[in-house]
């Protein structure tokens, strides 16, 4: 049992979640009897989670209890059991400043709601036994659970508690909170004297929620419905992206069934990881005239060599239209030698007058529901041989506003481009396809009919084979979680390095 507990700690550690919220959903408990090999030891009776609950295991670890403590120690030592209870319950009587985070974790993990199954009465002429009935309940809970929402839906669900937390902290008025949540009609937006342009709402949302100054408020909003231990810049960008896209998705229903919405989402997520967006004060509140932003950005660039706050705002507003019209897209395999993220492209655009004028044009065209056009260095739209404006595209952006140090635009490379990034992207896609195929194969096996229901429901899966497959899948899952942790640590290191730079600037 200690080995099983260790396995759960490695593969599904819920200590932080239980410590933050406690056990909220009911456990399914049954009475079990544990027999010993020694004939001199009496059987032990205990309540156990029918599904091998990770939540029970996590609660035990919070209280530093092992299997022997739960099965033999506490039941046989009433005084020790009462001491444990009194120590935890006494937390509520101590001064707040004396209560540690570990004390809070122990208090929240002390009790749990549960359904206790005592007996089972089968239908008439049914051969189903008690243990089979319990396994069936476990099966529909874990083997065939409700379909997951998906990452995008989960991030969208997190947007509302974040907005509510900022409202409660006085960072938002009720009207602005409803505006950000896309709960206002166009008529209500107008009657509340809010700017009608989509890029203004985007700029307001980004400057409000991505600022490093209000990171703690954002995190509290996330913790309202999840116990995520680390809220990174990457995670915040994903939540804010869903907030931004709400009205766009509503008016572009056709995009939901195609790759367009996922492509736009992916581009915006990478765009919002732009480092300057974490700094406060870049948003010119109350002035939504792109011409004035252009004039200010060009003036800053000429005097100081940087477009400053006006350039960042042009990047956010213009970048939004570039993303939703599919002009700027995420880095992709096999297109060009340029593998910069959308945020890197935006940064480069704000470093030249040509790029600033292109972002300005994107806002002007975007507000007229037109695809952003190419402009020359003076900001004049480029025309084709038929004297019609030429629409911008991702390749034009990347080859016109090249990476730092490139003196000429990179020409497209014919055929596939082989780089570590492109090879890894291909490998990830191949792995994802294999997982999808594996899921389909399992569904196919489960669909084989027996005498009265699915054959696997009647006969089960041979234990040795099923356990071997399950163990191999668990190992794969563990490796994926390790790689995800590495990615999260890398993102956190990037955020920490920006905080260090910010601290030095303040000094």
C-alpha positions as CSV (number, residue, x, y, z in Angstrom):
1,X,0.0,0.0,0.0
2,X,2.9,2.3,0.7
3,X,4.2,1.6,-2.9
4,X,0.7,2.5,-4.3
5,X,0.7,5.7,-2.3
6,X,4.2,6.5,-3.7
7,X,2.9,5.8,-7.2
8,X,0.0,8.2,-6.8
9,X,2.4,10.9,-5.4
10,X,4.6,10.6,-8.5
11,X,1.8,10.4,-11.1
12,X,-1.2,12.3,-9.7
13,X,-0.1,14.4,-6.7
14,X,-3.1,16.4,-5.5
15,X,-1.5,17.7,-2.3
16,X,-1.5,21.4,-3.5
17,X,-5.1,21.1,-4.7
18,X,-6.4,19.4,-1.6
19,X,-4.4,21.9,0.6
20,X,-6.0,24.8,-1.2
21,X,-9.6,23.7,-1.4
22,X,-10.0,20.4,0.6
23,X,-11.9,17.5,-0.9
24,X,-15.0,18.9,-2.5
25,X,-16.5,16.0,-4.5
26,X,-17.8,12.9,-2.7
27,X,-15.6,9.9,-2.3
28,X,-17.0,6.4,-3.1
29,X,-16.2,4.3,-0.1
30,X,-16.7,0.6,0.5
31,X,-15.9,-1.7,3.5
32,X,-12.9,-3.9,2.8
33,X,-11.2,-6.7,4.8
34,X,-7.5,-7.1,4.8
35,X,-6.3,-10.6,5.5
36,X,-2.7,-11.3,6.6
37,X,-0.4,-14.2,5.6
38,X,0.3,-14.9,9.3
39,X,-2.4,-17.0,10.9
40,X,-1.8,-15.2,14.2
41,X,-2.8,-11.8,12.9
42,X,-6.5,-10.9,12.8
43,X,-8.1,-9.4,9.7
44,X,-8.3,-5.6,9.6
45,X,-11.5,-3.9,8.5
46,X,-11.3,-0.4,6.9
47,X,-13.1,2.0,4.7
48,X,-11.4,2.4,1.4
49,X,-12.0,4.4,-1.8
50,X,-13.4,2.1,-4.4
51,X,-11.5,3.9,-7.1
52,X,-8.1,4.0,-5.3
53,X,-8.6,7.7,-4.6
54,X,-5.7,10.0,-5.2
55,X,-7.5,12.5,-3.0
56,X,-7.4,10.2,0.0
57,X,-3.7,9.5,-0.6
58,X,-3.0,13.2,-0.8
59,X,-4.8,13.9,2.4
60,X,-2.8,11.2,4.2
61,X,0.4,12.7,3.0
62,X,-0.6,16.2,4.2
63,X,-1.0,14.7,7.7
64,X,2.3,12.7,7.3
65,X,0.3,9.4,7.6
66,X,1.4,6.2,6.0
67,X,-0.6,3.1,5.3
68,X,0.5,1.5,8.6
69,X,-0.6,4.6,10.5
70,X,-4.1,4.5,9.0
71,X,-4.7,0.8,9.2
72,X,-2.9,-0.2,12.4
73,X,-1.6,2.9,14.3
74,X,-4.6,5.2,14.7
75,X,-7.4,2.5,15.0
76,X,-5.4,0.9,17.8
77,X,-4.4,4.0,19.7
78,X,-7.4,6.2,20.5
79,X,-5.4,8.7,22.4
80,X,-3.1,9.3,19.4
81,X,-6.1,9.6,17.1
82,X,-7.7,12.2,19.4
83,X,-4.5,14.2,19.6
84,X,-4.3,14.4,15.8
85,X,-7.8,15.7,15.7
86,X,-7.4,18.2,18.5
87,X,-4.1,19.6,17.0
88,X,-5.8,20.2,13.6
89,X,-9.1,21.5,15.0
90,X,-7.2,23.8,17.4
91,X,-6.0,25.8,14.4
92,X,-9.3,27.7,14.3
93,X,-8.8,28.9,17.9
94,X,-5.3,30.3,17.4
95,X,-4.5,34.0,16.4
96,X,-4.4,34.4,12.6
97,X,-0.7,35.5,12.6
98,X,0.3,32.2,14.3
99,X,-1.4,30.0,11.7
100,X,1.0,28.7,9.0
101,X,0.1,27.6,5.5
102,X,0.8,24.0,6.5
103,X,-1.8,24.4,9.4
104,X,-4.4,25.5,6.8
105,X,-3.6,22.6,4.6
106,X,-4.1,20.1,7.4
107,X,-7.4,21.7,8.4
108,X,-8.8,21.6,4.9
109,X,-7.8,18.0,4.3
110,X,-9.2,16.6,7.6
111,X,-12.7,15.8,6.4
112,X,-14.3,14.8,3.1
113,X,-17.8,14.2,1.8
114,X,-18.4,10.5,0.9
115,X,-21.0,8.0,-0.3
116,X,-20.6,4.7,1.6
117,X,-21.8,1.6,-0.2
118,X,-22.8,-1.1,2.3
119,X,-24.7,-3.6,0.2
120,X,-26.0,-4.3,-3.3
121,X,-29.3,-5.8,-4.2
122,X,-29.2,-7.1,-7.8
123,X,-32.2,-7.1,-10.1
124,X,-34.2,-10.3,-10.4
125,X,-32.4,-13.0,-12.4
126,X,-29.3,-10.8,-12.5
127,X,-26.0,-12.5,-11.9
128,X,-24.2,-9.3,-11.1
129,X,-22.3,-9.3,-7.8
130,X,-21.5,-6.6,-5.3
131,X,-17.9,-6.1,-6.4
132,X,-19.0,-6.0,-10.1
133,X,-21.6,-3.3,-9.3
134,X,-19.0,-1.2,-7.5
135,X,-16.6,-1.7,-10.4
136,X,-19.3,-0.5,-12.9
137,X,-19.8,2.7,-10.9
138,X,-16.0,3.3,-10.9
139,X,-16.0,2.5,-14.6
140,X,-18.5,5.1,-15.6
141,X,-16.7,7.6,-13.4
142,X,-13.1,7.1,-14.8
143,X,-13.3,4.8,-17.8
144,X,-16.2,6.6,-19.6
145,X,-16.3,10.1,-17.8
146,X,-18.0,13.1,-19.4
147,X,-16.1,14.5,-22.3
148,X,-13.4,17.0,-21.1
149,X,-14.1,20.6,-22.1
150,X,-10.7,21.1,-23.7
151,X,-8.0,23.6,-22.9
152,X,-9.7,26.5,-24.7
153,X,-13.0,26.0,-22.9
154,X,-11.2,25.7,-19.5
155,X,-9.3,28.9,-20.1
156,X,-12.5,30.7,-21.1
157,X,-14.2,29.5,-17.9
158,X,-11.3,31.0,-15.9
159,X,-11.7,34.4,-17.5
160,X,-14.9,35.2,-15.5
161,X,-13.5,34.6,-12.0
162,X,-10.4,36.6,-12.9
163,X,-12.7,39.5,-14.0
164,X,-14.7,39.2,-10.8
165,X,-11.5,39.3,-8.7
166,X,-10.4,42.5,-10.4
167,X,-13.9,43.9,-9.8
168,X,-13.7,43.0,-6.1
169,X,-10.3,44.5,-5.8
170,X,-11.5,47.9,-7.2
171,X,-9.5,47.6,-10.4
172,X,-12.7,47.6,-12.5
173,X,-16.1,49.2,-12.4
174,X,-19.1,46.9,-12.9
175,X,-19.7,48.3,-16.4
176,X,-16.1,47.7,-17.5
177,X,-16.2,44.2,-16.1
178,X,-19.3,43.4,-18.2
179,X,-17.6,45.0,-21.2
180,X,-14.5,42.8,-20.7
181,X,-16.7,39.7,-20.2
182,X,-18.5,40.6,-23.5
183,X,-21.8,40.8,-21.7
184,X,-22.8,44.2,-23.2
185,X,-24.7,44.7,-26.4
186,X,-23.4,47.3,-28.9
187,X,-26.2,49.6,-27.8
188,X,-25.1,49.2,-24.1
189,X,-21.5,49.9,-25.1
190,X,-22.6,53.1,-26.7
191,X,-24.9,54.2,-23.9
192,X,-22.1,53.7,-21.4
193,X,-19.8,55.9,-23.4
194,X,-17.4,53.0,-24.2
195,X,-15.3,53.0,-27.4
196,X,-17.0,50.7,-30.0
197,X,-13.8,49.5,-31.7
198,X,-12.7,46.0,-31.0
199,X,-9.0,47.0,-30.7
200,X,-9.8,49.4,-27.9
201,X,-11.4,46.7,-25.8
202,X,-8.4,44.5,-26.5
203,X,-5.9,47.2,-25.4
204,X,-7.9,47.8,-22.2
205,X,-8.1,44.1,-21.4
206,X,-4.4,43.5,-22.1
207,X,-3.2,46.5,-20.0
208,X,-5.5,45.5,-17.2
209,X,-4.8,41.8,-16.8
210,X,-1.2,41.2,-18.0
211,X,0.4,43.9,-15.9
212,X,2.9,42.3,-13.5
213,X,1.8,44.7,-10.8
214,X,-1.6,43.0,-10.5
215,X,-0.3,39.4,-10.9
216,X,-1.5,38.5,-7.3
217,X,-5.1,39.6,-8.2
218,X,-5.0,37.5,-11.4
219,X,-3.8,34.5,-9.4
220,X,-6.5,34.9,-6.8
221,X,-9.1,34.8,-9.6
222,X,-7.6,31.6,-11.0
223,X,-7.7,30.0,-7.5
224,X,-11.4,30.6,-7.3
225,X,-12.0,27.5,-9.4
226,X,-8.7,25.7,-9.6
227,X,-5.7,25.1,-7.4
228,X,-3.0,25.8,-10.0
229,X,0.2,26.3,-8.0
230,X,1.9,28.5,-10.6
231,X,0.3,31.1,-12.8
232,X,2.9,31.8,-15.4
233,X,2.9,34.5,-18.1
234,X,2.1,31.8,-20.7
235,X,-1.0,30.7,-18.7
236,X,-2.2,34.3,-18.3
237,X,-1.8,34.9,-22.0
238,X,-4.1,31.9,-22.7
239,X,-6.8,33.1,-20.4
240,X,-6.7,36.6,-21.6
241,X,-6.8,35.4,-25.2
242,X,-10.2,33.6,-24.6
243,X,-11.5,36.8,-23.0
244,X,-10.5,38.8,-26.1
245,X,-11.9,36.4,-28.6
246,X,-15.4,36.1,-27.0
247,X,-17.2,38.7,-29.3
248,X,-15.1,37.7,-32.3
249,X,-16.2,34.1,-32.0
250,X,-19.8,35.2,-31.6
251,X,-19.7,37.2,-34.9
252,X,-17.7,34.6,-36.7
253,X,-19.7,31.4,-36.1
254,X,-18.2,29.9,-39.3
255,X,-14.8,30.0,-37.7
256,X,-15.7,27.6,-34.9
257,X,-15.9,24.6,-37.3
258,X,-12.6,25.3,-39.0
259,X,-8.9,25.8,-38.3
260,X,-9.3,29.5,-38.3
261,X,-10.4,29.9,-34.7
262,X,-7.6,27.7,-33.4
263,X,-5.1,29.4,-35.6
264,X,-6.2,32.9,-34.4
265,X,-6.1,31.7,-30.8
266,X,-2.6,30.3,-31.2
267,X,-1.3,33.5,-32.7
268,X,-2.9,35.7,-30.0
269,X,-1.5,33.5,-27.2
270,X,2.0,33.9,-28.5
271,X,1.5,37.6,-29.3
272,X,0.4,38.3,-25.7
273,X,3.7,36.8,-24.3
274,X,5.3,40.0,-25.5
275,X,7.5,41.2,-22.6
276,X,6.5,44.9,-22.7
277,X,2.9,44.0,-22.0
278,X,3.8,43.0,-18.4
279,X,5.0,46.6,-17.7
280,X,2.4,49.1,-16.4
281,X,1.7,52.4,-18.1
282,X,2.1,51.5,-21.8
283,X,-1.6,52.0,-22.5
284,X,-2.6,55.6,-23.4
285,X,-6.0,55.5,-21.7
286,X,-8.8,57.6,-23.2
287,X,-7.1,58.3,-26.6
288,X,-8.1,55.8,-29.1
289,X,-7.2,57.7,-32.3
290,X,-4.7,55.6,-34.3
291,X,-3.4,58.8,-36.1
292,X,-2.3,60.3,-32.7
293,X,-0.7,57.0,-31.7
294,X,1.2,57.0,-35.0
295,X,2.4,60.5,-34.5
296,X,3.5,59.9,-31.0
297,X,5.3,56.6,-31.9
298,X,7.1,58.1,-34.8
299,X,8.1,61.1,-32.6
300,X,9.5,58.8,-29.9
301,X,11.4,56.7,-32.4
302,X,13.0,59.8,-33.9
303,X,14.0,61.3,-30.6
304,X,14.8,58.3,-28.4
305,X,15.3,55.4,-30.9
306,X,12.3,53.6,-29.4
307,X,8.6,54.0,-30.2
308,X,7.8,53.8,-26.5
309,X,4.3,53.3,-25.1
310,X,2.6,54.4,-28.2
311,X,4.5,51.8,-30.2
312,X,3.5,49.0,-27.8
313,X,-0.1,50.1,-28.0
314,X,0.0,50.1,-31.8
315,X,1.5,46.7,-31.6
316,X,-1.4,45.4,-29.5
317,X,-4.2,47.0,-31.5
318,X,-2.7,46.4,-34.9
319,X,-1.5,42.9,-33.9
320,X,-5.1,42.0,-33.0
321,X,-6.3,42.7,-36.5
322,X,-3.3,41.0,-38.0
323,X,-4.2,37.9,-36.0
324,X,-7.9,37.7,-36.6
325,X,-7.5,38.3,-40.3
326,X,-4.8,35.6,-40.5
327,X,-2.1,38.0,-41.6
328,X,0.2,37.3,-38.8
329,X,0.3,33.6,-37.8
330,X,2.3,31.5,-35.4
331,X,5.6,30.2,-36.3
332,X,5.2,27.1,-38.5
333,X,7.2,24.4,-40.2
334,X,8.0,24.4,-43.9
335,X,7.2,28.0,-44.7
336,X,10.4,30.1,-44.4
337,X,13.6,30.1,-42.5
338,X,11.9,32.5,-40.0
339,X,10.8,30.8,-36.8
340,X,10.1,33.9,-34.7
341,X,7.0,34.0,-32.5
342,X,4.3,36.6,-33.3
343,X,5.5,38.7,-30.3
344,X,9.0,38.8,-31.8
345,X,7.6,40.0,-35.1
346,X,5.6,42.7,-33.4
347,X,8.6,43.8,-31.4
348,X,10.6,44.2,-34.7
349,X,7.8,46.1,-36.3
350,X,7.8,48.7,-33.5
351,X,11.5,49.3,-34.1
352,X,11.1,51.0,-37.5
353,X,9.0,53.7,-39.0
354,X,7.8,51.3,-41.7
355,X,6.7,48.7,-39.1
356,X,4.9,51.4,-37.1
357,X,3.0,52.6,-40.2
358,X,2.1,49.0,-41.0
359,X,0.5,48.5,-37.6
360,X,-1.3,51.9,-37.9
361,X,-2.7,50.7,-41.3
362,X,-3.8,47.4,-39.7
363,X,-5.9,49.4,-37.2
364,X,-7.4,51.6,-39.9
365,X,-8.3,48.6,-42.2
366,X,-9.4,46.4,-39.3
367,X,-11.9,49.0,-38.1
368,X,-13.4,48.9,-41.6
369,X,-13.5,45.1,-41.4
370,X,-10.9,44.9,-44.2
371,X,-7.9,42.7,-44.3
372,X,-4.8,44.9,-43.4
373,X,-2.9,46.1,-46.5
374,X,0.7,46.4,-47.3
375,X,2.2,49.9,-47.1
376,X,5.5,51.3,-48.2
377,X,7.9,53.2,-45.9
378,X,5.8,56.3,-46.1
379,X,2.6,54.5,-45.1
380,X,1.1,54.6,-48.6
381,X,-0.8,51.4,-49.6
382,X,1.1,49.3,-52.1
383,X,-0.9,48.6,-55.4
384,X,-0.7,45.7,-57.9
385,X,-0.7,46.1,-61.7
386,X,-4.4,46.6,-61.6
387,X,-4.0,49.5,-59.2
388,X,-5.7,47.5,-56.4
389,X,-4.3,47.4,-52.8
390,X,-2.2,44.4,-52.0
391,X,-3.2,42.6,-48.8
392,X,-0.4,41.9,-46.3
393,X,0.4,38.3,-45.4
394,X,2.6,36.5,-42.9
395,X,5.5,36.0,-45.3
396,X,5.5,39.7,-46.3
397,X,5.6,40.7,-42.6
398,X,8.5,38.3,-41.8
399,X,10.6,39.1,-44.8
400,X,10.0,42.9,-44.6
401,X,10.6,43.2,-40.8
402,X,13.4,40.8,-40.5
403,X,15.1,39.5,-37.4
404,X,17.6,41.7,-35.7
405,X,21.0,41.5,-37.6
406,X,19.5,40.5,-41.0
407,X,20.3,43.1,-43.6
408,X,18.1,41.6,-46.3
409,X,14.8,39.9,-46.3
410,X,14.9,36.1,-46.1
411,X,13.5,34.5,-49.2
412,X,11.2,31.5,-48.9
413,X,12.8,28.1,-48.8
414,X,11.5,25.5,-51.2
415,X,10.5,22.3,-49.6
416,X,10.6,21.4,-46.0
417,X,12.9,23.3,-43.7
418,X,14.8,21.1,-41.3
419,X,15.6,22.7,-37.9
420,X,15.4,21.3,-34.4
421,X,12.2,23.3,-34.0
422,X,10.6,22.0,-37.1
423,X,11.6,18.4,-36.4
424,X,10.2,18.6,-32.9
425,X,7.0,20.1,-34.2
426,X,6.6,17.2,-36.6
427,X,7.4,14.7,-33.9
428,X,4.8,16.2,-31.5
429,X,2.2,16.1,-34.3
430,X,3.0,12.5,-35.0
431,X,2.7,11.6,-31.3
432,X,-0.6,13.4,-31.0
433,X,-1.9,11.5,-34.1
434,X,-0.9,8.2,-32.5
435,X,-2.7,9.0,-29.3
436,X,-5.8,9.8,-31.3
437,X,-5.5,6.5,-33.1
438,X,-5.0,4.7,-29.7
439,X,-8.2,6.2,-28.4
440,X,-10.0,5.1,-31.6
441,X,-8.7,1.6,-31.2
442,X,-9.9,1.4,-27.6
443,X,-13.4,2.6,-28.7
444,X,-13.3,-0.1,-31.4
445,X,-12.5,-2.8,-28.9
446,X,-15.2,-1.5,-26.5
447,X,-17.8,-1.6,-29.3
448,X,-17.5,-5.3,-29.9
449,X,-20.9,-6.8,-28.8
450,X,-21.2,-9.8,-26.6
451,X,-24.4,-11.7,-25.7
452,X,-26.3,-8.7,-24.2
453,X,-23.8,-5.9,-24.0
454,X,-20.2,-4.9,-25.0
455,X,-18.0,-8.0,-24.9
456,X,-15.4,-6.3,-22.7
457,X,-18.1,-5.5,-20.2
458,X,-19.0,-9.2,-19.9
459,X,-15.6,-10.7,-20.0
460,X,-13.3,-7.9,-19.1
461,X,-9.7,-7.4,-20.4
462,X,-7.2,-10.2,-19.5
463,X,-5.6,-8.9,-16.4
464,X,-1.9,-9.4,-17.2
465,X,-2.3,-7.8,-20.6
466,X,-4.3,-4.9,-19.3
467,X,-1.9,-4.2,-16.5
468,X,1.1,-4.3,-18.8
469,X,-0.5,-1.9,-21.2
470,X,-1.6,0.3,-18.3
471,X,1.9,0.4,-16.8
472,X,3.4,1.4,-20.2
473,X,0.8,4.2,-20.6
474,X,1.5,5.4,-17.0
475,X,5.2,5.6,-17.8
476,X,4.4,7.6,-21.0
477,X,2.1,9.9,-19.0
478,X,4.8,10.4,-16.4
479,X,7.4,11.4,-19.0
480,X,4.9,13.9,-20.6
481,X,4.2,15.5,-17.2
482,X,8.0,15.8,-16.7
483,X,8.4,17.6,-20.0
484,X,5.4,19.8,-19.2
485,X,7.1,20.7,-15.9
486,X,10.3,21.6,-17.8
487,X,8.3,23.9,-20.1
488,X,6.6,25.5,-17.1
489,X,10.0,26.0,-15.4
490,X,11.4,27.6,-18.5
491,X,8.5,30.0,-18.8
492,X,8.8,30.8,-15.1
493,X,12.6,31.5,-15.5
494,X,11.8,33.8,-18.4
495,X,9.2,35.7,-16.3
496,X,11.7,35.8,-13.4
497,X,14.4,37.3,-15.6
498,X,12.1,40.0,-16.7
499,X,11.2,40.8,-13.0
500,X,15.0,41.0,-12.3
501,X,15.4,43.5,-15.1
502,X,12.4,45.5,-13.9
503,X,13.9,45.6,-10.4
504,X,17.2,46.9,-11.7
505,X,15.5,49.6,-13.6
506,X,13.6,50.7,-10.5
507,X,16.9,50.9,-8.5
